[in-house]
């Protein structure tokens, strides 16, 4: 293979440009491999088409292995990955780790006989879906927006945990005597608090006293804002990412 004519962009995607054909094909293969793994967990289907599933998996393994090797060989074309230190730097980069996750389970399966462990390893292969981040600009922008939201999300988590504990304490005080089985301690009341604050509301546990119902109503209303807060933070940063991207064009 002539390295001078080799298309480096197909191995190291430039997210400032439109996806090339190679990236689109790779995205399709990744999605196809994950769909295959999902269907494979249905034992009756897997046993019936075992040969077909294994053949597909070997094909996917071959494709991802070749891609990993080619990236390792040609990473020196990128300035920051030149030389031995550069290659070592590439090996611990997010792109290389994602590629390794895609092929490592298959390699381990050659040496493992334990059926339960094999099943777990097969499921780990679903992490191939992470490779879509490499080829999808929108996904990359989404993860960047989450990264930029770390401090705000941490603050939101602290507030959520405080409200979770507060809700459990309040219901423990007002409902603990009436329903000792479900609200007889703060840890027991936390299940109700979690279900209410996240607006899930399974309905398996609920207050029966008038004061308990009033307190639960306020906690449920607060829960609406608690759930919306992280989504709003991420959405705001994602909008900023889109604006910055439009400016760069």
C-alpha positions as CSV (number, residue, x, y, z in Angstrom):
1,X,0.0,0.0,0.0
2,X,1.4,3.4,-1.0
3,X,1.2,5.6,2.1
4,X,1.5,8.8,0.0
5,X,-1.8,8.0,-1.6
6,X,-3.5,6.6,1.5
7,X,-6.6,8.6,2.6
8,X,-5.7,9.4,6.2
9,X,-9.0,11.3,6.7
10,X,-10.9,8.0,6.5
11,X,-8.9,6.7,9.6
12,X,-8.8,10.0,11.5
13,X,-12.1,11.8,10.7
14,X,-12.1,15.6,10.5
15,X,-15.3,16.7,12.2
16,X,-15.1,20.1,10.6
17,X,-15.9,18.5,7.2
18,X,-18.8,16.4,6.0
19,X,-18.5,12.7,6.7
20,X,-16.8,10.9,3.8
21,X,-18.1,7.6,2.2
22,X,-15.7,5.5,4.4
23,X,-17.1,7.1,7.6
24,X,-20.7,6.5,6.5
25,X,-20.0,2.8,5.7
26,X,-18.2,2.3,9.0
27,X,-21.2,3.8,10.8
28,X,-23.5,1.4,9.0
29,X,-21.3,-1.6,10.0
30,X,-21.2,-0.5,13.6
31,X,-25.0,-0.2,13.8
32,X,-25.4,-3.5,12.0
33,X,-23.0,-5.3,14.4
34,X,-24.9,-3.9,17.4
35,X,-28.2,-5.0,16.0
36,X,-26.8,-8.5,15.4
37,X,-25.6,-8.6,19.0
38,X,-29.0,-7.6,20.3
39,X,-30.8,-10.2,18.3
40,X,-28.2,-12.8,19.4
41,X,-29.4,-12.5,23.0
42,X,-32.6,-14.2,22.0
43,X,-31.5,-17.7,22.6
44,X,-34.0,-19.5,20.3
45,X,-33.0,-17.3,17.3
46,X,-29.3,-17.6,18.2
47,X,-29.4,-21.4,18.4
48,X,-31.3,-21.6,15.0
49,X,-28.9,-19.3,13.2
50,X,-25.8,-19.8,15.2
51,X,-23.5,-20.2,12.2
52,X,-24.8,-17.0,10.6
53,X,-24.3,-15.0,13.8
54,X,-20.8,-16.3,14.3
55,X,-19.9,-15.6,10.6
56,X,-21.2,-12.1,11.0
57,X,-19.2,-11.6,14.2
58,X,-16.0,-12.8,12.6
59,X,-16.6,-10.4,9.7
60,X,-17.1,-7.5,12.0
61,X,-14.1,-8.5,14.1
62,X,-11.9,-8.6,10.9
63,X,-13.1,-5.2,9.8
64,X,-12.6,-3.5,13.1
65,X,-9.2,-5.3,13.6
66,X,-8.0,-4.1,10.2
67,X,-9.1,-0.5,11.0
68,X,-7.3,-0.6,14.3
69,X,-4.1,-1.9,12.7
70,X,-4.2,0.7,9.9
71,X,-4.8,3.5,12.4
72,X,-1.8,2.3,14.4
73,X,0.4,2.1,11.3
74,X,-0.6,5.5,9.9
75,X,-1.1,7.5,13.1
76,X,2.4,8.9,12.5
77,X,1.0,10.9,9.6
78,X,-0.6,13.1,12.3
79,X,2.0,15.4,13.8
80,X,1.2,14.7,17.5
81,X,1.5,10.9,17.0
82,X,4.9,10.8,15.3
83,X,7.7,8.7,16.7
84,X,7.5,6.0,19.4
85,X,6.2,8.4,22.0
86,X,3.6,9.6,19.6
87,X,2.4,6.0,18.9
88,X,2.2,5.3,22.6
89,X,0.2,8.5,23.0
90,X,-2.1,7.4,20.3
91,X,-2.6,4.0,22.0
92,X,-4.1,5.7,25.1
93,X,-6.1,8.2,23.1
94,X,-10.0,8.0,23.2
95,X,-10.1,6.8,19.5
96,X,-7.6,4.0,20.1
97,X,-9.4,2.9,23.3
98,X,-12.7,2.8,21.6
99,X,-11.2,0.7,18.7
100,X,-9.7,-1.7,21.2
101,X,-13.0,-2.1,23.0
102,X,-14.6,-3.1,19.7
103,X,-12.1,-6.0,19.1
104,X,-10.9,-7.0,22.6
105,X,-13.9,-9.2,23.6
106,X,-13.5,-11.3,20.5
107,X,-9.8,-11.9,21.3
108,X,-10.6,-12.9,24.9
109,X,-13.3,-15.3,23.7
110,X,-10.6,-17.4,22.0
111,X,-9.1,-18.2,25.4
112,X,-12.2,-18.3,27.7
113,X,-14.4,-21.4,28.1
114,X,-16.7,-20.2,31.0
115,X,-20.2,-19.8,29.5
116,X,-21.3,-17.0,31.9
117,X,-18.2,-15.0,31.2
118,X,-18.6,-15.6,27.5
119,X,-22.1,-14.2,27.6
120,X,-20.9,-11.1,29.5
121,X,-18.0,-10.6,27.0
122,X,-20.5,-10.9,24.1
123,X,-22.5,-8.1,25.7
124,X,-19.4,-5.9,26.2
125,X,-19.1,-6.0,22.4
126,X,-22.1,-3.7,22.3
127,X,-19.8,-0.9,23.3
128,X,-18.9,-0.8,19.6
129,X,-21.7,1.7,19.3
130,X,-19.4,4.2,21.0
131,X,-17.4,4.2,17.8
132,X,-20.2,6.1,16.2
133,X,-18.9,9.1,18.1
134,X,-15.8,9.0,15.9
135,X,-17.8,9.3,12.7
136,X,-20.8,11.4,13.8
137,X,-20.2,15.2,14.3
138,X,-23.6,15.7,16.1
139,X,-22.8,13.0,18.6
140,X,-19.4,14.6,19.2
141,X,-21.0,17.9,19.8
142,X,-23.5,16.4,22.2
143,X,-20.7,14.8,24.3
144,X,-18.8,18.1,24.2
145,X,-21.8,19.9,25.6
146,X,-22.1,17.4,28.4
147,X,-18.4,17.8,29.2
148,X,-18.8,21.6,29.3
149,X,-21.8,21.1,31.7
150,X,-19.9,19.2,34.3
151,X,-19.9,21.8,37.0
152,X,-23.5,22.7,36.5
153,X,-24.6,19.1,36.4
154,X,-22.6,18.4,39.6
155,X,-24.5,21.2,41.3
156,X,-27.7,19.9,40.0
157,X,-26.9,16.4,41.3
158,X,-26.1,17.8,44.8
159,X,-29.4,19.7,44.8
160,X,-31.2,16.5,43.7
161,X,-29.6,14.4,46.4
162,X,-30.5,17.0,49.0
163,X,-34.1,17.1,47.9
164,X,-34.2,13.3,47.7
165,X,-33.1,13.1,51.4
166,X,-35.4,15.9,52.4
167,X,-38.4,14.2,50.9
168,X,-37.6,10.9,52.6
169,X,-37.1,12.7,56.0
170,X,-40.4,14.5,55.7
171,X,-42.4,11.4,54.7
172,X,-40.7,9.4,57.4
173,X,-41.8,12.0,60.0
174,X,-45.5,12.3,58.8
175,X,-46.1,8.8,57.5
176,X,-43.7,6.6,59.6
177,X,-46.3,5.8,62.3
178,X,-49.2,5.2,59.8
179,X,-47.1,3.0,57.4
180,X,-44.1,1.6,59.3
181,X,-43.5,-1.0,56.6
182,X,-42.9,1.5,53.9
183,X,-42.1,4.8,55.7
184,X,-40.7,3.4,59.0
185,X,-37.2,4.6,58.3
186,X,-35.5,7.1,56.1
187,X,-33.9,4.5,53.8
188,X,-37.4,2.9,53.3
189,X,-38.9,6.3,52.5
190,X,-36.1,7.1,50.0
191,X,-37.6,4.7,47.5
192,X,-40.8,6.7,47.5
193,X,-38.8,9.9,47.4
194,X,-36.8,8.7,44.4
195,X,-39.8,7.6,42.4
196,X,-41.6,10.9,43.2
197,X,-38.8,13.3,42.5
198,X,-38.0,11.6,39.2
199,X,-41.7,11.9,38.3
200,X,-41.8,8.1,37.7
201,X,-44.4,7.5,40.4
202,X,-44.8,3.7,40.3
203,X,-47.8,3.8,42.8
204,X,-46.6,0.9,44.8
205,X,-45.9,3.2,47.8
206,X,-47.9,6.3,48.6
207,X,-49.0,8.4,51.6
208,X,-52.4,7.8,53.2
209,X,-52.5,10.6,55.8
210,X,-53.8,14.1,54.9
211,X,-50.5,15.8,56.0
212,X,-48.6,13.1,54.1
213,X,-50.6,13.8,50.9
214,X,-50.1,17.5,51.2
215,X,-46.3,17.1,51.6
216,X,-46.2,14.6,48.8
217,X,-47.9,17.0,46.5
218,X,-45.3,19.7,47.1
219,X,-42.5,17.2,46.7
220,X,-44.0,16.0,43.4
221,X,-44.2,19.6,42.0
222,X,-40.5,20.2,43.0
223,X,-39.6,17.0,41.2
224,X,-40.8,18.4,37.9
225,X,-38.1,21.1,38.1
226,X,-35.5,18.7,39.4
227,X,-35.9,16.5,36.3
228,X,-35.9,19.4,33.9
229,X,-32.8,21.1,35.3
230,X,-30.1,18.8,33.9
231,X,-31.9,18.6,30.5
232,X,-32.0,22.4,30.4
233,X,-28.3,22.7,31.2
234,X,-27.2,20.3,28.5
235,X,-29.6,21.8,26.0
236,X,-28.2,25.3,26.6
237,X,-24.6,24.1,26.1
238,X,-25.6,22.1,23.0
239,X,-27.2,25.3,21.6
240,X,-23.9,27.1,22.2
241,X,-22.0,24.3,20.5
242,X,-24.3,24.6,17.4
243,X,-23.7,28.4,17.4
244,X,-20.0,28.0,17.6
245,X,-20.1,25.4,14.8
246,X,-22.1,27.8,12.6
247,X,-19.5,30.5,13.1
248,X,-16.7,28.2,12.1
249,X,-18.3,27.4,8.8
